Each structure stands twice: as structure tokens, then as C-alpha cells.
Amino acid sequence: MDRVLAELQEAARLMNAPSVNQEQRKQAESLLLKFKKSEKPYAVCKSILENSDDPYLHFLASSTLKEGVMREWALLGDTEIDQLRDYLLNYAHSHLGTHAYVLRQMLHVVALIVKRSIMSRDAAYLDTFVSNVCSLFSSPNTLNLGLEIAEALLAEFTVADKTLSSYMSYQHNIDCKRAIEGNSLYKIFISTMEVIDQLKNSPVSPHRREWLQLMSILNSVLSWDFGVILSKRLAQMSSLSLPVVNLMPSAQWAILKEEKVLALLVELHSAFSTERDIQHTTRHCIVQLGTLQGSIFNDQSERVNFLSRYIAAMVKLANGACAQPSNEEDHGIALAIRQLLWANTCQDLVNVHVGLFREFLGAVSELSVKVMLKSAKEDQDEGSTQDVVDVILDIWYTLLQMMDTLPRSPLDQCMLRVVECYVKCHLAPPTGIRDDSQDLDEVDVDTEEDDRLKFRDQLEIVGSLARINLEQTLPHYTSLLLERARVVRKVVENQEECTALYEDLHWIVLLIGYALADAPTDSDLTIPATILDYLAKQDVSVNVESTQAYIQTQLGQCADLPTQNPIIAPIFAIMELSALYQDILGKGGCHALSPQVFSSLIWALTRIMSSYHMPNERDYQFIPTSVVATFGVDSPISGWLVMFLVEKIISGLVYYSGEQSTVEDCLALLQACAKNSRVSLVLMKDDNFKKLVDRYTSGVLILPSSKANRMLSAALTVIMSHLPTNEHQHFIDRVFGSIRDSTVKMLFSPEISEVPSSPVLTQQILTALDTFHGIAAGIVNKIVDVVFNTVIPILEGSVNLLKISQHVQPITRSILELFCAIADSGILQIDKVQTHRLYETCYKVLKCYSDSAASRESLTVGVEDDRYDNILLCLELLSHLCSKDFFNFDEPDSYDETSSRLVLVGLDIIVPHIDVELLKFPKLSNEFFKLITFICEVYPEKVVGLPDNVVDQIVLMLKVGLNNYNDDITFYIFNAVSALSVHSATNPLFQKKIGQIIKHTLLLISGQELSAELYDTAADMVFSFICKCRSEYLTVVNEIVVQQEDPTSQECLRTAFSALIPATPTTTLTRRDKGKFSKIFENFAVNVYGICR
Amino acid sequence: MSDEFEVNQADAGAAKWIPQQASAIKKGGHIMIKGRPCKVVNISTSKPGKHGSAKCNFTAIDLFTGDKKEAISPGHANVDVPIVTRLEYTVMDIDDSGFFSLMPNEGQGEMREDIRCPDDGEGEKARTMFNDGKDVMVTILTAIGEDRLVDVKENTKGN
């Protein structure tokens, strides 16, 4: 014993010593790890605790005890376990001064032991234990220990899925939680409150540690999830979406709704103003108390009383926070208010006294303004106050949704104040208070997120709030924009530095864009309901004649707008600035203007025009007269507007050809126009648009990115789809005819061999591939034949091109991307003959890629990256091809055969190029295993029947995937193996191979190396295997058992494995049986833990 | 370097590079940096402040020396793109002074006798295989009149 102790002490010393070589540290580490896994480590651990004075070793001993007792639970008797528990308690009691982390670990073991003992002992076991713990609270000497134990118990008994103890089954965890909720939890709470009452009059500092513990216990109780316990699967699902738990205790907890708990918390909160960590916990307690609800309230009046008291407290705290500079306090109060609003319905809030609610709104507005002003002065990238601003805006958004029930005044005034403050924060002095000092820094375009995305949530909420008072806000925006627009021309002429001006314009444009349109989903922009309601009530008519006169003569001159209509005017203001921009660009002022502002303008036009321009009556119950008169399909202005938009798009493409994002924004506007069939039809008659198309077809137009090129051809394809069917071919011949003919000619001529060495030809081919990529992506049902016939010769020709240009990665990638695009968007729409033709071409391209990949030049830099890109594209292609049978309902049989064969053959081609290193890229491994699983699930019988070497390869991949990557992959693999087991019943050789994966999984489970979340899926897999391949299961089990040296372990394992075999052999895998087995399997996992060595 | 330009008569009169808009260059493409032909390994775009115009930052590797080079260009400006060829030849002979006699595939370029078999790994491989009497195919990368042996393999197709 002494020798062991000395060895461990030495190892612990080496682990923590500063100057030790790698080898020594490794040895020490392995010795300690071995000790942790040793059998019956109790005596050694006790001896460490008593004889060593190294806290690290104490911690290790506690952890070892935990592992040991959980592992050997079945082998230990009740007496032994109780002795160990009491030993630890006594030790903790007599060594209170020991390091907190050691003490916590020790008490964690105690809590675990208590939890695991509950089910096998009588009902009073837990209550007695808790009573004893609470009795420790009464003496100052034992208070600390008592609180520590209580904390450990609460932490262990809470069922939060992520921290779920996997030493016990889910059901056991649930049962324990129910047991403690019976009485003990309440007892702990009451005892804690009593201690707080006693301590609160004495100064904080001597009891700092106790206060921390007390508040932490209180916090655990107030955050307790009293809700109905869900089944394991539901709990896993809901734990993803619900990070906050509402406090819903039973009627027993009536004390919580009384005034004194809230008063006490608020009192403590102010008392701890200098103790940040304690105050943090009290703040959290207050937040949780605000979510109190459920059967605890006997009637509505009780609830309203509680709510009123809570709101009054919030008002006080918020007012207090306004006087303090603390960011944390702002954040805490904001969170509490948000939580309060989320947890209560507006019916509850409306019953609160009007005066109090008014006061509450006033306090919240005050706090909001303070937080926003503070954020404006801070570097926006730091984000600490931005988080608070987000919470504040959430509060207002929640209030906005209650607007119908709550009294409108003074809510609308408060919202106006918030919007005005937000605007002020984003404008430069003198109007606003924005700090521009960081705007001159170098910006990395590739990583920098555009404001419209970065502040999207904020801008959306501010947009909604602005619409509540649109008579004030929108004219305000309009005048701000026009004021600044008037300065632009002068500034450009004088060549002045004007970053602040551009930043202002950029933000006002964003604010208008978000206020005028909102999107229920990302793609469907609509006129917001608030605006429609407003216009339905008081529409300010628009004089079409004077507007026409204005657009013909004055647009771009910064003259007065032709209308005061609060909705139409800002749209004209945006058009005004766009026209001004175009005018200056045309006069060669490109370098003086900000491309960012142009992008924002185009983005705002896209947003506004998608919703207001030639709206489709079917999308709205009612369209206001002013909108119809100005932008409706019959309005002369709307026709002119199409020309106007085309001019802006062309300006962007021509003057900003070097700005990728600006060009892409312009093309997004074109795509938005193309989507609207009415706009499309006008567009096609427009001369400028025709010129644009001509420039494009003749290859004069230079686009800065592949994406831009693809967007343009996709937009043109969508425009084509709005034409009558008999004109499709003509359109495609006119627009894409020349590029199609020249590309096909080149692809099938000897000239093609010069492509890799000629930059001109390479560029030409890349542009052509991008064009066809766009055409393929724009495919819709009406034009499928025309598009397919256009693209397929290119695909066929690309196979040879791929072979020739195997060393030119941009070409390789573009070809594979083109195949993916057509397979993605077209596969479900093309007919049988076309499908076969596509399959055949896909097969050839994969084969060709595979052949060329084998001889890829090794000298090139970045080959690994290229390989990753290409293989990922090949896998994506195969996945897209798979989807054909998945969605094909009419003639399932005819496609089945080829599609499955193609995918299998495709995998066979690609798999040799995938190695373990490459699979370390998560995206690639995900795609790969998803595909394999899909194949195994949909065509298990085909996989089973594959040639041996392919099967070996697949099984090897599955086995490698099992413990090398993340949980998602393991999940896929289990599903794949389940499916294969079901179909391997008649193939003993195949069963053997699958058996190896099962064996591997069982070993992983016994070592607890598998995430508990995967147990259900693992259970399904093992169940399928046992039912369908019982004899092979017995062989596998036997292999595992005989590897154990210890006969007791062997016996234990044998029992556990046999318990898994269903009593009545079944070959039909019903859902019910699977559910039952899942529970048995969970117990199995608990029982076999640590036995296999 | 300029001497070599004069000596190489094969491309006389033909352009050795062409202009292209900087923003249209793609990763994996080629670019001339400080008079050297390079392969682009990375492109990033930046701008001086939020309201400035975009610039392209190229990181590239010299095709012949392997040196890493960097260049910055406004997105809308033109940059030079070298014309790079890769041709396969059959090795007819390696003479005493170390020069190859190379025969092109049919219809692709002319007979070459001006390329020295290098002393690096690939060169050694070519020499050994040739001395063993094998039918050796080499791949030669050419840009701005410079050549480099990039691949050596045995011709198994028998043509």
C-alpha cells in the first residue's frame, strides 16, 4: 500500500511540476489513468485522503472513488456503500478547510451514491438524508458543509438532458427527480430561507462563501423544472429549443407568491451591490421568480397581485439601473423584463393597474434609451452592449405583439422614442451621436458581414416599431435622406472627404428598407400589414400626372417630392438618391462615390420593388389606391419604373464591375424583377434591357465573379419561363444560342486540347460553364425540356474537357458544380429518357474524374484543398441523383434500378479517393456517411449483394467512422447498420462483417465512450441484429466474453448480454418492441459499464 | 531573364500574357507578379474603410522557382495573365550534356532539344527510366519562354 501511495504521489508531482520532459509526464499520466480504472480502489483512495497532503491527489482519489463505486455498484453491498458514503461525509466534515474543488468532487460522489441508492432503499431514505443535511444548517460550524451537500444534491438531481448522468438510466434519473420534489426540495428551500433570514442582518464579508452557496441553492430551486416530464425523445427535442425554464411549482410552494420572497431578493440584490458574483446570482433568482405561474395561483386576482408587485419591483430596479453605469445590471434587468413578458400573456398584463403599467413602460423606455446611447459610443465589434440592445429590442418586439390588447397609448409614444433614439445612435453629429473613428480601418471584404445582415434582427424590429408611428417616422427618414442627398453632389464636385455622409446615407437607406417591407420568409417580401391597415384608413392620394412630370424632369435634382404620402414619399426619396448616383456615375464620379451606399440603395430598391411594384392581387386582400395608382400594373409610372431599375442595374454592372458584392446586389434586383411575371414582360420590351442582353451574349460584359455570372443567366432563364411556351426556344436561341453553339463547337473540336494552356480559352470555358450553371439553376417545370436540351450537350462535352483539363482546378470544379446544379434542380422534373441520358453522363464524368484524380500532379500547391472540393462535389452529385427515387411516385420501378445502380457504382468510383485524412473535414464526412446511410436504408438488399471487395470497403468505412468523428456520423452509421442487419438474414458471410461493427459498438458502450443521446439509435441497431442474426449475435457476444480474464466479469457480461435477447424470438421489428428494447438496452448499458477490459 | 526571351524563337511574335480584370481572376488561375508567372493560391478582397473601393490581394507561387509572391490591385484594374502550356513529349534521347530530345504528341507543338534534364528528383527519375530502356513520357510546363519538367511517367499505351 505504501509503495502504491508513493508511486502515485510521485506521478502527481511529475504531472504538475513545471520542468518535466514529455516522456516522464506521459508515464505519470498513464499511471494515474490506470489507477483510476483499477479494481476496488477504495482502500488506496482512503489512504491517499488520510496520508497525502497533495490536493491534486485528493481530487484524483475522489474521482477514482466515483468511477469505482459506479462501475462496481452491482458487486458492492448496501453496507459497503453506506460506509463509503459516511466515510466521505465525515472526512469532509473534519477537513472543511480543504480546497473547494476537492470538497465539491467528494460531495458529488456522495450525491451520486444517494441518488443511485434511492430506488433500492425504502421511501424514507432520501427524506432522512435531506433532514440530516438541513439540520447541519442550524450550527455555524456545520453550516458550510450542509450548504455544500445541498448544492451537490440539487445539481445531481436536476434532470437537464445535457448533464444527464449516464451512470443511471433515463427512467432512474426521472424517478429520482420526482422523489426529491416530493418533500425534500421544499425542505431545503425553507431551511435555506431561514438561514438567509438569520444572516441578512450581519455584515456580508465574513460570510461571503456562505452567501454564494445560499444564493446558488436558491437559484437552483427557482430554476427547477417542475414541468411534466417528457419521454426521453421529447425531452431531447425540447431541450434544444427551450433554454429557459418557467417556474411552475405545485400548490405546496405558496410561499413563492408571497410578498416577502420577492422583497427579500430585491433587498439582497441591493445589499450585494459591491459583490458582483453574488449579485449576479440574485439577479438570476429575480429573473426566475418573474416566470412563476401555474397551479400555484388559485385565481386571476392572485396572479395579478403577484404580477403587479413584481412589475413595481422592476420599475424600481430599472430606475436604479438608469442611475448606474453597470452594463451587467442593465443586462440583468433587461433579461428579467423580457422573461416576465415572455412568461405572461397579455391578458395578465392588461389587468395590471394602468398607472403602474404606464410607469413600467416609462422605466423600460428610459433604460432602453440609456443602453442604446451607450452602445453608440462603444466600438460596435465589442458587442457587450450590443447584446443588451438586442434584449431591449426583444422586449419592445414582445410588447408590439401585445399591442392589440394593451392600451395603445403611451405604448406607441414609447416606441417612437426608441426608434428615434436608434436612428440617432446611427447618424453622425450634429443630428446623431455616432462615433466614426473606426470607419477608416482596412476592411476585409471576405470576412466582413454587411450591416444589413449583421444588424438584421435589430433592423427588423426597429422597422416594425417604426411602422407603429409611420406618420412620424417615415417622413422623418425621408427628410433625413433628402437633406443628405442634397449635399452629395456638392461634396463630390469639391472632392471632399465624406465618409460620415455616406455612412449616414447607408443607415437611413437600411432603415427605410426594413420599415417599408418585411419578409415572413426570406424570399417572400410583402407590404407589411401595418402599412396596408394605415393606407386603408387614411390614404393620401397620389397625383399621377404631377408625379409623371416630376420623374421626367426633376428626378435626381433633389427637388421637392411630388407626394406627401408617408409610404410613397420615402420610396421616391430612395429613387431620388439612386438617380443622383447614376447621374454622377455617368459623369465619371465613380471613384468619389461609395460603392457600399450604391449596394444599399440597390438592396432597398429590391426589397421595396418586390413588394410594391406591380403587386399581385392574389397576395393581398386589399391593395391601397395610392399603391395601385403609382406602382400598379396599369400605372404609367410603373412601366417607367422598369426602365429606371434596368438603368440602375446597368450602371452597377458597368461602373462597379470590380466590386463583387455591388454587382451581385444589382443582379439580385434583376432576379427579383424576373420573378414577377408582369415586370418580366415589360422588361423584355425595354431597349436598355435588350442592350444589356446583347452585351451579355456578345461577351462584352465582364462580371467579377462566377456567382454574378450564374445569377445573370439564372435571371434570364426565369424571365424566359414567363413567355408563352412556343417562344421559349426562340428566346434561348437568341440569348444563349451563340454561347451554346460556340461552346459545343469548342467542346467537340480538336481545339479543346488547347484550353488548359490558353488563359483566353480557359476564361471562355469558365464563363460558359457559369452561364449554363445559371440556366440549370433557373429551371422550372414549364421550360424543363428546352433547358435540358440546351444543357445536356454541354454536360456530355464536359466529360472530355474534364479529362483534358484535369490539372486546371477552376475548370474541374466548374464542371462538377454544373453537374450538381442540373442534378439538384432538374432531376425531379425531367422525363425518363432524359433521366437515363443524365445518369449516363454523370457516370462518365465520375469515372473520368476518378481516372484523372489518380494521376493528379503532386507538385501543385493546395492539392489537398482541391481534392476536398472535388470529392465533396462528387458526393453531392450522387446525393442529388438519389433523390429521384425518393420523390418519384409515378413509376417507381423503372427508375429504381438505374438510380440505385448508378449511385452504388458512383460510390465505388469515388470511395478509393476518400481516405481517413480527408474524412476529417466535417462537411465531407457528413455528406459521405449520409449518402452511405441513404443507400443502405433504401437499397439494403443491393448493398448486401455487392461484390466482396466493395462490401469490405463499405464495412471498413463504417467501422472507421464509428469512433473517429462526431455524433451525427455515429448516428448515420447505426441507422445504416440497422438497415443492413434486417436484410442480411440469409447471408451469413455478410452477418459476420456486420457483427464486427456490433461488437465494436458494444465495447464502446461498455466503456461509456458513446454519448448517451445515441443509445436509442444504438438500441435499434442491436435489436435488429439480434432479431435477424441471432446466431451471429451469440458468436459476437462469446468473443467479447472470452476476452475477459476475470470469471466474475465473464458471468456478469453473459447475464447482461442474454438479458438483451427477447424471450420470444421475433422477426417482425415493431415500433412497440423497439421501444421496449430501448429501455432494456439502457439498463444493459448501466450494467456493463466498466466490465470489459 | 530577358536574354531567354530573345533566345526562345518558338513563340516569337505571340503574346506571352494577356490583360484581364483583377476581380475576374480565380483561385488556381495564373497571374504575372513582378515579371514572373505565378499560380494564384489565394485571393482576398479588402477595402480602405467601409465606403472605399475593393482591392484584390493575390497570394501566388512562382511557377518555376516556387517562391511565394504577393500583389495588390484595384478590383476593376487589369492585370497580366501569363499564357501557360503543359505538353507531353516522348523522350527520344538524353545527350551527354544533359539535354533532352523530345518528340511531341501528334499535332501538339514541335520537336524540342533545348530543355535540360534537371538534377532534381523528377530529372533523376527520367534519366533512370530512360537508361533502363523504358519508353519515357515527360510533361513540360512552359510560360514566358521558360520551361520546367513537371511529370515523368512510363508510356504504357505503346504509341
Interface residues (C-beta under 8 A of the other chain):
Chain A: D439 L440 D441 E442 V443 D444 V445 D446 T499 Y502 E503 H506 H591 S594 P595 Q596 V597 Y656 S657 G658 E659 Q660 I702 L703 P704 S705 S706 P750 S753 P756 S757 S758 P759 V760 T762 Q763 L766 H807 V808 Q809 P810 R813 S855 E857 L859 T860 V861 G862 D866
Chain B: W17 I18 Q20 Q21 A22 S23 A24 K26 K27 G28 G29 H30 K39 V41 S44 T45 S46 K47 P48 G49 K50 H51 G52 S53 A54 I61 P74 G75 H76 A77 V81 P82 I83 V84 T85 R86 L87 G107 Q108 T139 V150 D151 K153
